[in-house]
Amino acid sequence: MTAKPLTTNQQLVLGVLKQSPSPLSAYDILHKLRNKGIKAPLQVYRALEVLIDLGVTHRLESLNAFVACSGKNCVQGSMSGFMICNSCGRAEEFCDSQLHEKLQHIASDHRFMPSHSVVEISGICARCSTLPG
């Protein structure tokens, strides 16, 4: 079975996220796409919902913002992690199987059945920590 092709709105939203060096809120996305025919927040949210379900976009809970999946280490249906720089605003995605297993064990020990896990670490990235000050 083949996946359904992305709608125009989904393609536009994903394109904006892929071009952005930092996470974007839905309203940031709307602002960038107003001249492309996307006029309402609901259009952006609907596109984001599908993109998240497809695993090509992630929501950063702490920022209420969205990023395109880097795809480098992301495992579909697994835990996503992000290191978010407080200085430049970039979010670097990571996936660590040992961390995922540890979180699963913690949940199991508490008789909790997780459906989704996202780890967000805030701090200063290597690039910003080496910039003169």
C-alpha positions as CSV (number, residue, x, y, z in Angstrom):
1,M,0.0,0.0,0.0
2,T,1.4,3.4,-0.9
3,A,1.1,6.5,1.2
4,K,-1.3,9.3,0.0
5,P,0.5,12.2,-1.5
6,L,0.7,15.4,0.6
7,T,-1.9,18.1,-0.1
8,T,-0.7,21.5,-1.3
9,N,-1.1,22.9,2.2
10,Q,0.8,20.1,3.8
11,Q,3.6,20.5,1.3
12,L,3.8,24.3,2.0
13,V,3.8,23.8,5.7
14,L,6.5,21.1,5.5
15,G,8.6,23.3,3.2
16,V,8.5,26.2,5.6
17,L,9.6,24.0,8.5
18,K,12.4,22.4,6.5
19,Q,13.7,25.9,5.5
20,S,13.6,27.3,9.1
21,P,16.7,27.1,11.2
22,S,14.6,27.1,14.4
23,P,11.2,25.8,15.5
24,L,8.1,27.7,14.3
25,S,4.8,28.3,16.0
26,A,1.7,27.7,13.9
27,Y,1.2,31.4,13.7
28,D,4.8,31.9,12.4
29,I,4.0,29.3,9.7
30,L,0.7,31.1,8.9
31,H,2.6,34.4,8.6
32,K,5.1,32.9,6.2
33,L,2.4,31.3,4.0
34,R,-0.2,34.0,3.8
35,N,0.9,35.0,0.3
36,K,0.6,31.3,-0.8
37,G,-3.1,31.1,0.0
38,I,-3.1,29.8,3.5
39,K,-5.2,32.4,5.4
40,A,-6.5,30.7,8.5
41,P,-4.8,29.1,11.5
42,L,-7.0,26.0,11.1
43,Q,-5.4,25.3,7.7
44,V,-2.0,25.3,9.3
45,Y,-3.1,23.1,12.3
46,R,-4.8,20.6,10.0
47,A,-1.6,20.3,7.9
48,L,0.5,20.0,11.0
49,E,-1.7,17.2,12.4
50,V,-1.2,15.1,9.3
51,L,2.5,15.8,9.1
52,I,3.0,14.8,12.7
53,D,1.0,11.6,12.2
54,L,3.2,10.8,9.2
55,G,6.3,11.3,11.4
56,V,7.8,14.1,9.2
57,T,7.2,16.8,11.7
58,H,7.5,17.0,15.5
59,R,5.8,19.3,18.1
60,L,8.1,20.8,20.7
61,E,5.8,20.9,23.8
62,S,7.8,23.4,25.8
63,L,7.9,25.9,23.0
64,N,4.5,25.1,21.4
65,A,6.3,25.1,18.2
66,F,7.1,22.7,15.3
67,V,10.1,21.3,13.5
68,A,10.6,19.1,10.4
69,C,12.0,15.7,11.3
70,S,15.7,15.7,10.6
71,G,15.4,12.0,9.7
72,K,19.0,11.3,10.7
73,N,18.4,9.2,13.8
74,C,14.6,9.4,14.1
75,V,12.8,6.1,14.4
76,Q,9.2,6.1,13.4
77,G,6.9,5.4,16.4
78,S,9.8,5.7,18.8
79,M,10.9,8.4,21.2
80,S,12.1,11.7,19.8
81,G,14.4,14.0,21.7
82,F,15.5,17.6,21.2
83,M,18.3,19.8,22.5
84,I,16.9,23.3,22.4
85,C,19.3,26.2,22.6
86,N,18.2,29.1,24.8
87,S,20.5,31.4,23.0
88,C,20.0,30.9,19.2
89,G,16.7,29.0,19.4
90,R,17.8,26.0,17.3
91,A,16.5,22.5,18.1
92,E,18.7,19.6,17.4
93,E,16.9,16.2,17.1
94,F,18.3,13.0,18.6
95,C,17.3,9.4,19.2
96,D,18.9,7.2,21.7
97,S,17.8,3.6,22.1
98,Q,19.2,3.3,25.6
99,L,17.3,6.3,26.8
100,H,14.2,5.0,25.1
101,E,14.6,1.6,26.9
102,K,15.2,3.3,30.2
103,L,12.0,5.4,29.8
104,Q,10.0,2.3,28.9
105,H,11.4,0.5,32.1
106,I,10.4,3.5,34.3
107,A,6.9,3.5,32.8
108,S,6.6,-0.2,33.3
109,D,7.8,0.0,36.9
110,H,4.9,2.4,37.5
111,R,2.4,0.3,35.6
112,F,2.1,3.1,33.1
113,M,1.6,2.5,29.4
114,P,3.1,5.4,27.4
115,S,1.7,6.2,24.0
116,H,4.2,8.9,23.1
117,S,7.5,10.2,24.5
118,V,9.4,13.4,23.7
119,V,12.5,14.4,25.6
120,E,13.3,18.1,25.5
121,I,16.6,19.4,26.9
122,S,17.1,23.2,27.2
123,G,20.5,24.8,27.4
124,I,23.2,26.3,25.3
125,C,24.4,24.6,22.1
126,A,28.1,24.1,21.3
127,R,28.1,26.9,18.7
128,C,26.6,29.5,21.0
129,S,28.9,28.5,23.9
130,T,32.0,29.2,21.8
131,L,30.8,32.6,20.5
132,P,32.6,35.5,22.1
133,G,30.5,37.3,24.5
